[in-house]
Amino acid sequence: MSIIIKTIENTMNINLNFIENSCLCKSKSYLKITGLSYYVKTTNTSVTPSLVKEVLKNTHIFNDIVLVFKSHIIKAASNYNSAVIWINIWDLQSGSKAKTIINHSFNVRQYITTI
C-alpha cells in the first residue's frame, strides 16, 4: 500500500494530507445474526441498531470488521421474542473477513448468538 501511495503522490502531484484514508478495493458482505431476543426486558424496548453497533464494537471477533450501514433488525415471528439482525460489512473481494466469522457464536448478555 505504501508503494502505491508514494507512486500516486510522485506522479500525480497529489497532496496526501487531503486524503482521509487509503485502502484497496473492497466489497460488501451481507451477514445474518440469530439467537437474540427482540425485546430487551430491562428497558421494555426492542433491540436497536445503535445497541447492535455497540455490542459488535465490544465483541472480539469483530475487531477488524467495519459496518457499511446500520444494522437491519426484524422480529423472527409475531408470536416469538426472537430477532434476526442483518449487517453489511466492508470485506475484501474474496470475502475472507466474512468467512472468518460465519458460523461463529458470541454472547450478548445472557443470549448466545450465531452469525
N, CA, C and O atoms as a GROMACS GRO file, in nm:
protein
  460
    1MET      N    1   0.082  -0.118   0.000
    1MET     CA    2   0.000   0.000   0.000
    1MET      C    3   0.087   0.126   0.000
    1MET      O    4   0.056   0.224  -0.068
    2SER      N    5   0.196   0.122   0.076
    2SER     CA    6   0.284   0.239   0.081
    2SER      C    7   0.347   0.268  -0.055
    2SER      O    8   0.368   0.384  -0.089
    3ILE      N    9   0.377   0.163  -0.133
    3ILE     CA   10   0.433   0.182  -0.267
    3ILE      C   11   0.331   0.252  -0.357
    3ILE      O   12   0.367   0.342  -0.433
    4ILE      N   13   0.207   0.211  -0.350
    4ILE     CA   14   0.100   0.273  -0.430
    4ILE      C   15   0.084   0.419  -0.391
    4ILE      O   16   0.071   0.505  -0.478
    5ILE      N   17   0.084   0.448  -0.262
    5ILE     CA   18   0.067   0.585  -0.214
    5ILE      C   19   0.181   0.674  -0.263
    5ILE      O   20   0.157   0.784  -0.310
    6LYS      N   21   0.305   0.626  -0.252
    6LYS     CA   22   0.422   0.705  -0.296
    6LYS      C   23   0.418   0.728  -0.447
    6LYS      O   24   0.451   0.837  -0.494
    7THR      N   25   0.377   0.626  -0.523
    7THR     CA   26   0.369   0.640  -0.668
    7THR      C   27   0.265   0.745  -0.706
    7THR      O   28   0.291   0.830  -0.792
    8ILE      N   29   0.150   0.739  -0.644
    8ILE     CA   30   0.045   0.837  -0.674
    8ILE      C   31   0.091   0.977  -0.637
    8ILE      O   32   0.070   1.072  -0.712
    9GLU      N   33   0.153   0.990  -0.523
    9GLU     CA   34   0.200   1.120  -0.476
    9GLU      C   35   0.304   1.178  -0.573
    9GLU      O   36   0.300   1.297  -0.604
   10ASN      N   37   0.396   1.096  -0.619
   10ASN     CA   38   0.504   1.143  -0.706
   10ASN      C   39   0.459   1.170  -0.849
   10ASN      O   40   0.504   1.267  -0.910
   11THR      N   41   0.372   1.088  -0.903
   11THR     CA   42   0.334   1.102  -1.044
   11THR      C   43   0.219   1.199  -1.066
   11THR      O   44   0.209   1.258  -1.174
   12MET      N   45   0.133   1.216  -0.969
   12MET     CA   46   0.014   1.299  -0.990
   12MET      C   47   0.015   1.428  -0.909
   12MET      O   48  -0.081   1.505  -0.915
   13ASN      N   49   0.121   1.452  -0.834
   13ASN     CA   50   0.129   1.572  -0.751
   13ASN      C   51   0.007   1.590  -0.661
   13ASN      O   52  -0.050   1.699  -0.654
   14ILE      N   53  -0.031   1.485  -0.594
   14ILE     CA   54  -0.145   1.488  -0.503
   14ILE      C   55  -0.092   1.507  -0.361
   14ILE      O   56  -0.002   1.436  -0.318
   15ASN      N   57  -0.149   1.601  -0.290
   15ASN     CA   58  -0.112   1.624  -0.151
   15ASN      C   59  -0.186   1.521  -0.065
   15ASN      O   60  -0.309   1.524  -0.056
   16LEU      N   61  -0.112   1.430  -0.003
   16LEU     CA   62  -0.173   1.322   0.074
   16LEU      C   63  -0.240   1.371   0.202
   16LEU      O   64  -0.314   1.295   0.264
   17ASN      N   65  -0.217   1.494   0.241
   17ASN     CA   66  -0.286   1.548   0.359
   17ASN      C   67  -0.435   1.564   0.335
   17ASN      O   68  -0.513   1.572   0.430
   18PHE      N   69  -0.476   1.570   0.207
   18PHE     CA   70  -0.617   1.585   0.175
   18PHE      C   71  -0.689   1.451   0.158
   18PHE      O   72  -0.810   1.447   0.140
   19ILE      N   73  -0.614   1.342   0.163
   19ILE     CA   74  -0.674   1.209   0.151
   19ILE      C   75  -0.694   1.154   0.291
   19ILE      O   76  -0.600   1.140   0.368
   20GLU      N   77  -0.820   1.123   0.324
   20GLU     CA   78  -0.852   1.079   0.459
   20GLU      C   79  -0.794   0.942   0.491
   20GLU      O   80  -0.728   0.926   0.594
   21ASN      N   81  -0.817   0.845   0.405
   21ASN     CA   82  -0.771   0.709   0.431
   21ASN      C   83  -0.756   0.637   0.298
   21ASN      O   84  -0.843   0.646   0.212
   22SER      N   85  -0.648   0.567   0.281
   22SER     CA   86  -0.628   0.492   0.158
   22SER      C   87  -0.644   0.344   0.185
   22SER      O   88  -0.603   0.294   0.290
   23CYS      N   89  -0.704   0.274   0.092
   23CYS     CA   90  -0.723   0.130   0.109
   23CYS      C   91  -0.742   0.066  -0.027
   23CYS      O   92  -0.770   0.134  -0.126
   24LEU      N   93  -0.727  -0.064  -0.031
   24LEU     CA   94  -0.752  -0.139  -0.153
   24LEU      C   95  -0.902  -0.152  -0.177
   24LEU      O   96  -0.982  -0.128  -0.087
   25CYS      N   97  -0.939  -0.190  -0.297
   25CYS     CA   98  -1.080  -0.206  -0.332
   25CYS      C   99  -1.147  -0.304  -0.237
   25CYS      O  100  -1.088  -0.406  -0.200
   26LYS      N  101  -1.269  -0.273  -0.199
   26LYS     CA  102  -1.342  -0.359  -0.107
   26LYS      C  103  -1.480  -0.388  -0.163
   26LYS      O  104  -1.529  -0.319  -0.253
   27SER      N  105  -1.540  -0.490  -0.109
   27SER     CA  106  -1.678  -0.522  -0.143
   27SER      C  107  -1.756  -0.535  -0.013
   27SER      O  108  -1.699  -0.524   0.096
   28LYS      N  109  -1.884  -0.558  -0.025
   28LYS     CA  110  -1.968  -0.573   0.093
   28LYS      C  111  -2.007  -0.719   0.110
   28LYS      O  112  -2.032  -0.790   0.012
   29SER      N  113  -2.013  -0.761   0.233
   29SER     CA  114  -2.068  -0.894   0.264
   29SER      C  115  -2.189  -0.874   0.353
   29SER      O  116  -2.187  -0.790   0.444
   30TYR      N  117  -2.292  -0.949   0.327
   30TYR     CA  118  -2.419  -0.937   0.398
   30TYR      C  119  -2.431  -1.057   0.491
   30TYR      O  120  -2.430  -1.171   0.444
   31LEU      N  121  -2.443  -1.033   0.621
   31LEU     CA  122  -2.446  -1.141   0.720
   31LEU      C  123  -2.572  -1.134   0.805
   31LEU      O  124  -2.633  -1.028   0.821
   32LYS      N  125  -2.611  -1.249   0.859
   32LYS     CA  126  -2.729  -1.259   0.944
   32LYS      C  127  -2.687  -1.307   1.082
   32LYS      O  128  -2.612  -1.404   1.095
   33ILE      N  129  -2.737  -1.239   1.186
   33ILE     CA  130  -2.712  -1.278   1.324
   33ILE      C  131  -2.843  -1.325   1.384
   33ILE      O  132  -2.944  -1.255   1.377
   34THR      N  133  -2.843  -1.445   1.443
   34THR     CA  134  -2.965  -1.501   1.503
   34THR      C  135  -2.940  -1.536   1.649
   34THR      O  136  -2.826  -1.546   1.693
   35GLY      N  137  -3.049  -1.554   1.723
   35GLY     CA  138  -3.040  -1.601   1.861
   35GLY      C  139  -3.053  -1.492   1.965
   35GLY      O  140  -3.032  -1.518   2.084
   36LEU      N  141  -3.088  -1.370   1.923
   36LEU     CA  142  -3.101  -1.259   2.017
   36LEU      C  143  -3.248  -1.230   2.041
   36LEU      O  144  -3.331  -1.243   1.951
   37SER      N  145  -3.281  -1.193   2.162
   37SER     CA  146  -3.418  -1.157   2.196
   37SER      C  147  -3.453  -1.024   2.130
   37SER      O  148  -3.371  -0.933   2.126
   38TYR      N  149  -3.575  -1.012   2.078
   38TYR     CA  150  -3.619  -0.890   2.012
   38TYR      C  151  -3.646  -0.778   2.112
   38TYR      O  152  -3.614  -0.662   2.086
   39TYR      N  153  -3.704  -0.813   2.226
   39TYR     CA  154  -3.732  -0.713   2.330
   39TYR      C  155  -3.630  -0.723   2.442
   39TYR      O  156  -3.597  -0.833   2.487
   40VAL      N  157  -3.580  -0.608   2.487
   40VAL     CA  158  -3.489  -0.601   2.600
   40VAL      C  159  -3.576  -0.587   2.725
   40VAL      O  160  -3.644  -0.487   2.743
   41LYS      N  161  -3.572  -0.690   2.812
   41LYS     CA  162  -3.662  -0.692   2.927
   41LYS      C  163  -3.637  -0.579   3.025
   41LYS      O  164  -3.731  -0.526   3.084
   42THR      N  165  -3.510  -0.541   3.044
   42THR     CA  166  -3.479  -0.438   3.144
   42THR      C  167  -3.536  -0.302   3.107
   42THR      O  168  -3.577  -0.226   3.195
   43THR      N  169  -3.539  -0.269   2.978
   43THR     CA  170  -3.592  -0.139   2.934
   43THR      C  171  -3.728  -0.150   2.867
   43THR      O  172  -3.791  -0.049   2.838
   44ASN      N  173  -3.774  -0.272   2.842
   44ASN     CA  174  -3.902  -0.299   2.776
   44ASN      C  175  -3.910  -0.232   2.638
   44ASN      O  176  -4.015  -0.181   2.598
   45THR      N  177  -3.798  -0.232   2.566
   45THR     CA  178  -3.793  -0.178   2.430
   45THR      C  179  -3.734  -0.284   2.337
   45THR      O  180  -3.676  -0.383   2.382
   46SER      N  181  -3.749  -0.261   2.208
   46SER     CA  182  -3.692  -0.356   2.113
   46SER      C  183  -3.544  -0.326   2.091
   46SER      O  184  -3.495  -0.219   2.126
   47VAL      N  185  -3.475  -0.422   2.033
   47VAL     CA  186  -3.333  -0.407   2.002
   47VAL      C  187  -3.318  -0.298   1.896
   47VAL      O  188  -3.396  -0.292   1.801
   48THR      N  189  -3.218  -0.212   1.912
   48THR     CA  190  -3.197  -0.100   1.819
   48THR      C  191  -3.065  -0.117   1.744
   48THR      O  192  -2.976  -0.187   1.791
   49PRO      N  193  -3.052  -0.054   1.627
   49PRO     CA  194  -2.925  -0.059   1.555
   49PRO      C  195  -2.808  -0.003   1.636
   49PRO      O  196  -2.696  -0.053   1.624
   50SER      N  197  -2.832   0.098   1.718
   50SER     CA  198  -2.722   0.153   1.799
   50SER      C  199  -2.676   0.053   1.904
   50SER      O  200  -2.556   0.045   1.934
   51LEU      N  201  -2.769  -0.025   1.961
   51LEU     CA  202  -2.732  -0.130   2.056
   51LEU      C  203  -2.650  -0.238   1.986
   51LEU      O  204  -2.549  -0.285   2.039
   52VAL      N  205  -2.692  -0.278   1.867
   52VAL     CA  206  -2.619  -0.380   1.790
   52VAL      C  207  -2.479  -0.330   1.758
   52VAL      O  208  -2.382  -0.405   1.771
   53LYS      N  209  -2.466  -0.205   1.715
   53LYS     CA  210  -2.334  -0.148   1.683
   53LYS      C  211  -2.244  -0.150   1.805
   53LYS      O  212  -2.126  -0.183   1.794
   54GLU      N  213  -2.297  -0.114   1.920
   54GLU     CA  214  -2.218  -0.112   2.044
   54GLU      C  215  -2.172  -0.253   2.083
   54GLU      O  216  -2.057  -0.273   2.123
   55VAL      N  217  -2.262  -0.350   2.071
   55VAL     CA  218  -2.228  -0.489   2.104
   55VAL      C  219  -2.120  -0.542   2.010
   55VAL      O  220  -2.024  -0.605   2.054
   56LEU      N  221  -2.134  -0.515   1.879
   56LEU     CA  222  -2.035  -0.563   1.782
   56LEU      C  223  -1.900  -0.497   1.805
   56LEU      O  224  -1.796  -0.561   1.788
   57LYS      N  225  -1.900  -0.370   1.843
   57LYS     CA  226  -1.774  -0.299   1.869
   57LYS      C  227  -1.700  -0.360   1.987
   57LYS      O  228  -1.577  -0.358   1.990
   58ASN      N  229  -1.773  -0.416   2.084
   58ASN     CA  230  -1.711  -0.473   2.204
   58ASN      C  231  -1.691  -0.624   2.196
   58ASN      O  232  -1.651  -0.684   2.295
   59THR      N  233  -1.718  -0.685   2.082
   59THR     CA  234  -1.702  -0.830   2.066
   59THR      C  235  -1.572  -0.857   1.989
   59THR      O  236  -1.548  -0.799   1.883
   60HIS      N  237  -1.489  -0.945   2.044
   60HIS     CA  238  -1.355  -0.967   1.989
   60HIS      C  239  -1.352  -1.017   1.845
   60HIS      O  240  -1.258  -0.987   1.773
   61ILE      N  241  -1.452  -1.093   1.802
   61ILE     CA  242  -1.447  -1.146   1.664
   61ILE      C  243  -1.474  -1.038   1.560
   61ILE      O  244  -1.451  -1.060   1.441
   62PHE      N  245  -1.521  -0.922   1.603
   62PHE     CA  246  -1.547  -0.811   1.511
   62PHE      C  247  -1.438  -0.704   1.517
   62PHE      O  248  -1.462  -0.590   1.477
   63ASN      N  249  -1.319  -0.738   1.566
   63ASN     CA  250  -1.214  -0.638   1.582
   63ASN      C  251  -1.177  -0.566   1.453
   63ASN      O  252  -1.166  -0.443   1.455
   64ASP      N  253  -1.157  -0.636   1.340
   64ASP     CA  254  -1.126  -0.564   1.216
   64ASP      C  255  -1.244  -0.557   1.121
   64ASP      O  256  -1.224  -0.540   1.001
   65ILE      N  257  -1.362  -0.568   1.172
   65ILE     CA  258  -1.483  -0.561   1.089
   65ILE      C  259  -1.541  -0.420   1.098
   65ILE      O  260  -1.555  -0.363   1.206
   66VAL      N  261  -1.574  -0.364   0.981
   66VAL     CA  262  -1.634  -0.231   0.976
   66VAL      C  263  -1.772  -0.245   0.912
   66VAL      O  264  -1.786  -0.302   0.804
   67LEU      N  265  -1.873  -0.192   0.980
   67LEU     CA  266  -2.009  -0.195   0.926
   67LEU      C  267  -2.023  -0.093   0.814
   67LEU      O  268  -1.968   0.017   0.822
   68VAL      N  269  -2.097  -0.130   0.709
   68VAL     CA  270  -2.123  -0.039   0.598
   68VAL      C  271  -2.237   0.055   0.634
   68VAL      O  272  -2.225   0.177   0.621
   69PHE      N  273  -2.347  -0.002   0.680
   69PHE     CA  274  -2.466   0.073   0.718
   69PHE      C  275  -2.506   0.030   0.857
   69PHE      O  276  -2.447  -0.063   0.913
   70LYS      N  277  -2.606   0.096   0.914
   70LYS     CA  278  -2.659   0.048   1.040
   70LYS      C  279  -2.731  -0.085   1.015
   70LYS      O  280  -2.776  -0.113   0.904
   71SER      N  281  -2.741  -0.164   1.118
   71SER     CA  282  -2.800  -0.298   1.104
   71SER      C  283  -2.950  -0.289   1.080
   71SER      O  284  -3.015  -0.191   1.116
   72HIS      N  285  -3.003  -0.393   1.019
   72HIS     CA  286  -3.147  -0.405   0.994
   72HIS      C  287  -3.199  -0.515   1.085
   72HIS      O  288  -3.151  -0.629   1.079
   73ILE      N  289  -3.296  -0.483   1.168
   73ILE     CA  290  -3.346  -0.578   1.268
   73ILE      C  291  -3.492  -0.609   1.240
   73ILE      O  292  -3.573  -0.518   1.221
   74ILE      N  293  -3.524  -0.738   1.238
   74ILE     CA  294  -3.663  -0.779   1.221
   74ILE      C  295  -3.699  -0.879   1.330
   74ILE      O  296  -3.613  -0.950   1.382
   75LYS      N  297  -3.827  -0.884   1.362
   75LYS     CA  298  -3.876  -0.985   1.456
   75LYS      C  299  -3.898  -1.113   1.377
   75LYS      O  300  -3.960  -1.111   1.272
   76ALA      N  301  -3.846  -1.224   1.429
   76ALA     CA  302  -3.848  -1.350   1.354
   76ALA      C  303  -3.991  -1.396   1.324
   76ALA      O  304  -4.019  -1.440   1.212
   77ALA      N  305  -4.080  -1.386   1.420
   77ALA     CA  306  -4.219  -1.423   1.401
   77ALA      C  307  -4.303  -1.346   1.502
   77ALA      O  308  -4.252  -1.306   1.607
   78SER      N  309  -4.428  -1.324   1.472
   78SER     CA  310  -4.511  -1.240   1.558
   78SER      C  311  -4.531  -1.300   1.697
   78SER      O  312  -4.551  -1.225   1.793
   79ASN      N  313  -4.527  -1.432   1.711
   79ASN     CA  314  -4.551  -1.494   1.841
   79ASN      C  315  -4.422  -1.536   1.913
   79ASN      O  316  -4.429  -1.602   2.017
   80TYR      N  317  -4.304  -1.500   1.860
   80TYR     CA  318  -4.177  -1.531   1.924
   80TYR      C  319  -4.104  -1.402   1.960
   80TYR      O  320  -4.121  -1.300   1.893
   81ASN      N  321  -4.024  -1.407   2.065
   81ASN     CA  322  -3.945  -1.292   2.104
   81ASN      C  323  -3.802  -1.310   2.053
   81ASN      O  324  -3.707  -1.302   2.130
   82SER      N  325  -3.789  -1.335   1.925
   82SER     CA  326  -3.659  -1.361   1.866
   82SER      C  327  -3.633  -1.262   1.753
   82SER      O  328  -3.723  -1.232   1.674
   83ALA      N  329  -3.510  -1.212   1.745
   83ALA     CA  330  -3.474  -1.115   1.642
   83ALA      C  331  -3.378  -1.176   1.541
   83ALA      O  332  -3.299  -1.265   1.573
   84VAL      N  333  -3.388  -1.128   1.419
   84VAL     CA  334  -3.292  -1.160   1.315
   84VAL      C  335  -3.228  -1.026   1.277
   84VAL      O  336  -3.298  -0.931   1.243
   85ILE      N  337  -3.096  -1.021   1.283
   85ILE     CA  338  -3.024  -0.897   1.257
   85ILE      C  339  -2.940  -0.915   1.132
   85ILE      O  340  -2.860  -1.007   1.121
   86TRP      N  341  -2.960  -0.824   1.037
   86TRP     CA  342  -2.884  -0.827   0.912
   86TRP      C  343  -2.781  -0.715   0.917
   86TRP      O  344  -2.815  -0.601   0.947
   87ILE      N  345  -2.654  -0.748   0.886
   87ILE     CA  346  -2.550  -0.647   0.883
   87ILE      C  347  -2.474  -0.654   0.752
   87ILE      O  348  -2.455  -0.762   0.695
   88ASN      N  349  -2.430  -0.539   0.704
   88ASN     CA  350  -2.339  -0.529   0.589
   88ASN      C  351  -2.203  -0.491   0.643
   88ASN      O  352  -2.191  -0.400   0.724
   89ILE      N  353  -2.099  -0.562   0.600
   89ILE     CA  354  -1.963  -0.527   0.642
   89ILE      C  355  -1.877  -0.500   0.520
   89ILE      O  356  -1.901  -0.552   0.412
   90TRP      N  357  -1.774  -0.415   0.540
   90TRP     CA  358  -1.674  -0.398   0.435
   90TRP      C  359  -1.584  -0.520   0.439
   90TRP      O  360  -1.536  -0.560   0.546
   91ASP      N  361  -1.560  -0.577   0.324
   91ASP     CA  362  -1.484  -0.701   0.315
   91ASP      C  363  -1.389  -0.693   0.197
   91ASP      O  364  -1.402  -0.605   0.112
   92LEU      N  365  -1.295  -0.782   0.192
   92LEU     CA  366  -1.210  -0.795   0.074
   92LEU      C  367  -1.292  -0.861  -0.036
   92LEU      O  368  -1.395  -0.923  -0.008
   93GLN      N  369  -1.249  -0.847  -0.158
   93GLN     CA  370  -1.327  -0.904  -0.268
   93GLN      C  371  -1.338  -1.055  -0.259
   93GLN      O  372  -1.431  -1.113  -0.315
   94SER      N  373  -1.246  -1.119  -0.191
   94SER     CA  374  -1.252  -1.265  -0.174
   94SER      C  375  -1.354  -1.306  -0.067
   94SER      O  376  -1.388  -1.424  -0.057
   95GLY      N  377  -1.401  -1.210   0.012
   95GLY     CA  378  -1.496  -1.242   0.119
   95GLY      C  379  -1.429  -1.304   0.240
   95GLY      O  380  -1.496  -1.368   0.321
   96SER      N  381  -1.300  -1.286   0.255
   96SER     CA  382  -1.226  -1.354   0.362
   96SER      C  383  -1.267  -1.309   0.502
   96SER      O  384  -1.265  -1.390   0.594
   97LYS      N  385  -1.304  -1.182   0.521
   97LYS     CA  386  -1.347  -1.138   0.654
   97LYS      C  387  -1.478  -1.205   0.694
   97LYS      O  388  -1.494  -1.249   0.808
   98ALA      N  389  -1.571  -1.213   0.602
   98ALA     CA  390  -1.698  -1.280   0.630
   98ALA      C  391  -1.676  -1.428   0.659
   98ALA      O  392  -1.739  -1.484   0.749
   99LYS      N  393  -1.587  -1.492   0.583
   99LYS     CA  394  -1.561  -1.634   0.602
   99LYS      C  395  -1.505  -1.665   0.740
   99LYS      O  396  -1.530  -1.772   0.795
  100THR      N  397  -1.428  -1.570   0.797
  100THR     CA  398  -1.369  -1.595   0.928
  100THR      C  399  -1.471  -1.586   1.041
  100THR      O  400  -1.448  -1.642   1.149
  101ILE      N  401  -1.583  -1.518   1.021
  101ILE     CA  402  -1.680  -1.504   1.131
  101ILE      C  403  -1.810  -1.582   1.109
  101ILE      O  404  -1.890  -1.595   1.202
  102ILE      N  405  -1.833  -1.633   0.989
  102ILE     CA  406  -1.955  -1.712   0.963
  102ILE      C  407  -1.953  -1.837   1.049
  102ILE      O  408  -1.850  -1.903   1.062
  103ASN      N  409  -2.066  -1.870   1.108
  103ASN     CA  410  -2.089  -1.984   1.198
  103ASN      C  411  -2.021  -1.969   1.333
  103ASN      O  412  -2.014  -2.066   1.408
  104HIS      N  413  -1.972  -1.850   1.365
  104HIS     CA  414  -1.918  -1.825   1.499
  104HIS      C  415  -2.029  -1.776   1.590
  104HIS      O  416  -2.123  -1.710   1.546
  105SER      N  417  -2.016  -1.809   1.716
  105SER     CA  418  -2.112  -1.765   1.816
  105SER      C  419  -2.045  -1.666   1.910
  105SER      O  420  -1.924  -1.670   1.932
  106PHE      N  421  -2.126  -1.577   1.966
  106PHE     CA  422  -2.077  -1.484   2.066
  106PHE      C  423  -2.190  -1.448   2.161
  106PHE      O  424  -2.308  -1.465   2.127
  107ASN      N  425  -2.155  -1.399   2.278
  107ASN     CA  426  -2.255  -1.368   2.381
  107ASN      C  427  -2.300  -1.223   2.371
  107ASN      O  428  -2.219  -1.132   2.352
  108VAL      N  429  -2.430  -1.205   2.386
  108VAL     CA  430  -2.489  -1.073   2.405
  108VAL      C  431  -2.574  -1.086   2.531
  108VAL      O  432  -2.685  -1.140   2.528
  109ARG      N  433  -2.520  -1.035   2.641
  109ARG     CA  434  -2.579  -1.053   2.774
  109ARG      C  435  -2.599  -1.201   2.800
  109ARG      O  436  -2.501  -1.276   2.798
  110GLN      N  437  -2.723  -1.247   2.824
  110GLN     CA  438  -2.744  -1.388   2.854
  110GLN      C  439  -2.773  -1.473   2.729
  110GLN      O  440  -2.800  -1.593   2.741
  111TYR      N  441  -2.768  -1.413   2.612
  111TYR     CA  442  -2.801  -1.485   2.488
  111TYR      C  443  -2.674  -1.525   2.413
  111TYR      O  444  -2.575  -1.452   2.414
  112ILE      N  445  -2.679  -1.639   2.348
  112ILE     CA  446  -2.572  -1.684   2.260
  112ILE      C  447  -2.623  -1.665   2.118
  112ILE      O  448  -2.720  -1.728   2.078
  113THR      N  449  -2.557  -1.578   2.043
  113THR     CA  450  -2.600  -1.550   1.905
  113THR      C  451  -2.503  -1.616   1.808
  113THR      O  452  -2.388  -1.644   1.842
  114THR      N  453  -2.551  -1.641   1.687
  114THR     CA  454  -2.472  -1.707   1.584
  114THR      C  455  -2.478  -1.625   1.456
  114THR      O  456  -2.582  -1.570   1.420
  115ILE      N  457  -2.364  -1.618   1.388
  115ILE     CA  458  -2.358  -1.548   1.260
  115ILE      C  459  -2.376  -1.650   1.149
  115ILE      O  460  -2.375  -1.614   1.031
   0.00000   0.00000   0.00000
